[in-house]
Each structure stands twice: as structure tokens, then as C-alpha cells.
Amino acid sequence: MIPVFTFAGQRVGVMGLGKSGLSAAAALKAGGASVLVWDDKPEQRKAATDAGWALLDPEAHRLDVAALIWSPGVPHSLPKPHALAVKARAQNIPMICDVDLLARAQQSSSFIGITGTNGKSTTTVLTAHIFKQAGRPIAVGGNLGTPALDLKALGGLGTYVLELSSYQLELVPSLSLETAVFLNITPDHLERHGSMDGYVAAKRRIFEKQRHPRAAIIGIDDSYSASLRDQLVRGGGHTVIPISVKQAVPGGVYVENGILIDATDRRPREIADLRTIATLPGAHNWQNAAAASAAALSQGIAGPIIAAALKSFKGLPHRQELVATIKGVPFINDSKATNADAAEKALRCYENIYWIAGGIAKEGGIASLAPLFPRIRHAFLIGDAADDFADALEGKVPHDLYEDLETAIEDAGRRAFKDNKPGAVVLLSPACASFDMFKNFEERGDRFRTEVQHLWPQTTSSSSTESLNP
């Protein structure tokens, strides 16, 4: 835990008692603040009082706190203003999140922030991996899972690599990034931001208050991001580094025919052949690799070090994770693909797919995946969506329905071995939420990994995520 001394001797409120809220409360208390906490859930408040925390009174005429530490997951403006947020704004009480407290507490450290609709987690972990391989002291967290104030205090020689959501970026007025990465943007969380313009505005805050070298890394393969790149270039003040997997970009980092190229200097230089890196399959992962490499280049890490780090990257669990290769057939855990858009990225990466899919479907089901059906040799359908998915696949893709994941895995493997198609893969990419059969997508992916190793015990897991935090 990193103590926060900014509010020593003052009263501070904490709204939202999840992991980040409780972490912030403890860090503030350790720094000498008097902390009052609140959560809209009675069970959370009871747990807090049982642990010795004093409650904030949201009904009080004046809140009488120097700041309100707001959990990013709690809506404060849209779709409906939270009463406590309305009161705080009326009383000019700053609302910030734990990432802002980290920035205040570790001002001498370097900060890299990464945002975007898709790819944030992989890019964050990959960036941290490159820095670690370069011998840089790092800690990685933020929206990724580890609360910001639970990271190690790094001081002036270390770098924090932070995944930043649009919710967090609305609550970090003190955060000053040396390198800011904006991967891409597509419609998402519009109920929280009111419109696409509101969502873009929240995301673009990542470029505010940047400090030297003020590196602004922007994926330009979607129109919103390309427009933002143009705005920053016109505005001056930033070192803008565009990234693309669709076109060569002078002054940027791009992928051409699978080759990652550094064009930030006068003469473009090849960094690595991404086609040879199994843990970074597909154009979406190539964008992640380009962004992470650009972040490293902006901080003075040389191309050969970046190339070696890309090749040694083990990937993230549940995101096209190579669990094992059995009789020449890779078994891929893509349990994080909880909608059709996410599953599409995986389906585009492979031919001769033995596809395990199903769960609680999102709106639209898998209709958008129809152009990719010719890649699927057989579908193994589970969960609530199995019947609907079967209807969508009827006459197009052979399929069977299963009551449990384990049987689907066994049949998928046996059929893949029997058919012996070149390039065959068994792919768990459900295109669905997991809550009908599992607690979350992590449990679903863990079950897949465990069952593969149980059915074929001579194999071992080929992928794991290393610990990047000291």
C-alpha cells in the first residue's frame, strides 16, 4: 500500500467500497487523513463499520470533506446524477479516484497511461513486459485489476503502467502522463457518457496535462481516433506518434504484411515479424504490439530490446490464450470474448476452427459472424444461447448442443484429431456472457484450461501471465 499524505489532517470522503475504494481509504488513513466512507449497498456499509470505518452522512447539509474519492464504477452524472455527486459539486468538493491519489503520492515516478475501447489490458501488460525486459522498475495496474494504491511505491526511478477506463479518466485531474496511448474507439458505455461525443471526450482526457516527452500515441485505424490525431497535431504541444495496422504512417509505428515497423526516425526500421509470435495473433493484437512498442520507443527503449520482449510475451489469460497443443492441434482459451465483436477477432485469426460457443447472448447474437462461418468446421454449443445459435448456424455450420462445457471440450478435441485438418484449432470464444453457467468469464476460461489438461494429461499449459508488479 502507498500512503497518501496529500490530505493529512483533513477529512476525506470515500464513495464506493469495492477494492479500489477500500484501498484508497486505507492509504488516506495511513497518510494522516480522517476518512469517512459510504456505499449505496447496506451490506458494504455494514462490512465497513464492522471493520472500524466511520460512515459519511450523505444526507448532511454540508459534507464537510476536503475531497470525495469516487469509485469509477458508480455513475456520478449519467444516466442519472447521483445525489452525493450533485451535493459535492454544489459545494465545490473535488471528486477524484484512486489513480489520481497515486499520481499525487508518486509525483517523481514516470507514468504511462493506456486507454481505448478494445485491447487496453493486453497493451498494458505488454508495455509493462517490454519495460521490465529493458530493466526498468515498473508496476502495472489501474483498471487492469490491482488497485492503484496497492502497487509498490517506485519513486523517481520507476514507471507506472496504467490501464485507464473512460470512467477513471473523468476523475484524474492531477494525473500527468509522460506517454499516453489511445488505441481505438467504438461505441461503448454510451449510457454513462450520454453520447458518442461524450465518450470520446472522456477518453481524450488521457492527453490532458501531459509532461515531457508528452508522447501521444494514437491508433488511426478508426475515424474518431484519426480525427483526434489531426486535432492534436494542429494544436501542437504533443509528440504525436500514430500507429496503424492498415497503412504505413510516417513518424509512427505500423504493421505491414505482419512486419512491425518503427518509422519514428528518418528511416523506417523493422522491429519484428509479428506473424511468428503465437501469443499476438491477429490484426487487433498487432495494433496492441504497435502501441506498446511506440510507448517503449517514446521512453528510449531500443528496437532490439522491444523485439526480444515481444517474442517472450506470454499473453493474458482468457484472451486467445494458448492452453496446450495436442497432437498438433492448439487449444485456445478466449473466454474473455463475451460478445460477437470480440469473438470475431479470434475467428479471423484461424482456419479450420472447432468452435465452442454459447452462454448468455448479447443483443444480435452471432448474426454478425456469418461471413466467418466458412472457417468453422464444427460448432459445440453450450448455455442459454445454444438453441438460438443452432438456429443461426443451421444449414451453414455442423453443430451439436451440450449441457456442460467439459463434454463439449472432449468432443471438440476428438473431432479435431479425427478430421486432421491442416491448421485446425479448438477455440473457446463464446460470444456470450458466462453467468448462466459460471461466476464470470475467468471461471469459464479456468475450467476450459483445467479440463483440457485433465483430458490430455501429458500436456501442460503453454501460457501464463507473469507477475509484473514487484
Buried (B, 14 or more C-beta within 10 A) or exposed (E): BBBBBBBEEBBBBBBBBBBBBBBBBBBBBBBBBBBBBBBBEEEBBEBBEEEEBEEBEBEEEEBEBBBBBBBBBBBBBBEEEBEBBEBBBEEEBBBBBBBBBBBBBBEEBBBBBBBBBBBBBBBBBBBBBBBBBBEBBBBBBBBBEBBBBBBBBBEEEBBBBBBBBBBBBBBBBBBBBBBBBBBBBEEBBBEBBBEBEBBBBBBBBBBEBBEEEBBBBBBBBBEBBBEBBBEBBEEEEBBBBBBBBBEEBEEBBBBBEBBBBBBBEEEBEEBBBBBEBBBBBBBBBBBBBBBBBBBBBBBEBEBEBBBBBBBEBBBBBBBBBBBBBBEEBBBBBBBBBBBBBBBBBBBBBBBBBBBBBBBBBBEEBBEBBEEBBEBBBBBBBBBBBBEBBBEBBEEEBEBBBBEEBBBBBBBBBEBBBEEEBEEBBBBBBBBBBBBBBBEBBBBBBBBBBBBBBEBBEEBEBBBEBEEBEE
